[in-house]
Amino acid sequence: MKSIFAPLCASAILALGMSSSAMVLAADNKVMLQVSDNDEGKWNLALNNARNLQAAYGKDKVDIEIVVFGPGINMLKAESTVGNRVADAGAGGVKVTACENTMKAQKLAKDDMLAGIGYVPAGVFEIVERQKQGWAYLRP
């Protein structure tokens, strides 16, 4: 059955005039980026990566989550130097999440953080679970 199914699908795709690149764009793309360094250059790189992925796939064809924990949490503090870029990313459909374990360890409250971000109980757990769900993983 499998040996018959693949050629039939390929024939149907060709008959519809779809290229393999169109098939890739129609796929459900999910990408997670890790930010765990207190390095503004890496914060900007992660935000650039998210923007570039949206440009390549199309905003409506890719789910992106930036998971921030450890020393990287400074990226999401209210006084962050990249706060405007984080807000723009969120407005553009990128989910940006802060690790609550890191926040507790650093005695940070949600009031100390940028508006509009999300929260996860543990950043490392979020990454592991997303990978189990088939998300691609990037650490800029």
Secondary structure, 3 states (H helix, E strand, C coil): CHHHHHHHHHHHHHHHCCCHHHHHHHCCEEEEEEECCCCHHHHHHHHHHHHHHHHHHCHHHEEEEEEECHHHHHHHECCCCCHHHHHHHHHCCCEEEEEHHHHHHCCCCHHHECCCCEEECCHHHHHHHHHHCCCEEECC
